């Protein structure tokens, strides 16, 4: 049947948009003021960073786009350490637009920039997930992976970034998005089961019914979250409706597959009884009224009665799903969803007329709900930032352990040293940058004004910020009669 293989649309998120940002002047100023270097010498690096930001505004909708966002996110770690002193503002505003409402927000805090990029990583995963061909197993697995990673990104954002000025990044909104992604994973898991199911035996039909009930559970939770006070005002009506439609649709499917298990599968033999009884005990939320389990499973007429009750409930739920769907103008234009809903409805109706006997005098009872159960629990996969390796663009400023925005130091001192009888009169330790560990009282170094704790950043004009201990020793040893000029800084 063609409509069984049609994938119902999923909900993807739009990316947050941002304004252009000119960092050239503020970063050059900070390099001159804070690092005492010529800001103009770092124009190439600043421009490279700005180009990366520009590219990140319009990522391609694939793995390469995700890598670009990750690369920019990782560069922000270095930018933060180098240029955002804890006490002073850089005076730059980061402007971003809300992905759901388009309302602009701005903040000076770099955390807002980081959070917005992280939001876009999640949103891009949703777009990749929604684009997969879910009629095939590889497509389904990719969709599951994408929605799990989207859930992970939104969850990470919720746990690590508070105080976001835009609604889409509020805790309530992120909570809703995590739940929506989990429900979409659960729906893919159900589709995967229908795809893999080759045999139409009793137990696998029960499994499908429980799997559908699990999807209904997940979407009911999302619907509840979307209709909460702070969320319902800005979540698109089409989303809320679609989630509601899906929860009714999957509830109907859970009753439909329960009926198929009871009516289309042969009555249980004595050999199968223990296994089927065990499965059936855990199948309903409350035990159905009527005969004992054994009688129910082995008597075709009792099975038909209960199956009919399940179908009656399925048809009611299908009709409810179609009614809710009809209330939303946007969804009415989505023929695919309409087609799936009416196909499922017709299928239940024809099954009902097939098992309905004219001489049925019994009142069709109320079937209990199906107990939700899944064979593949959705995972919330947090972002793995280490998979995209980046090098610090501002590497030339020196090792971050010393040359960061949080450290302050006195201006560079240039000291001229002549070698005495006992060498230069100081000891060194450590690498990149090398530290003066001790100064011998009365020695050349002490007289020249070197102090314990000074960092050597140049020797005879050669930059030594990244030099190893042995390299600096070698440079000092190779000085001749004219002595050596050392550049040092003191934190």
PyMOL commands that set and color helices and strands:
alter all, ss='L'
color gray80, all
select helices_A, chain A and resi 2-5+24-35+39-56+63-83+110-131+137-160+167-169+171-196+202-226+229-232+237-264+270-281+293-298+300-326+329-332+335-355+385-387+395-397+444-448+469-477
alter helices_A, ss='H'
color red, helices_A
select strands_A, chain A and resi 94-97+104-107+413-417+426-429+434-439+455-459+462-463+484-489
alter strands_A, ss='S'
color yellow, strands_A
deselect
rebuild
show_as cartoon
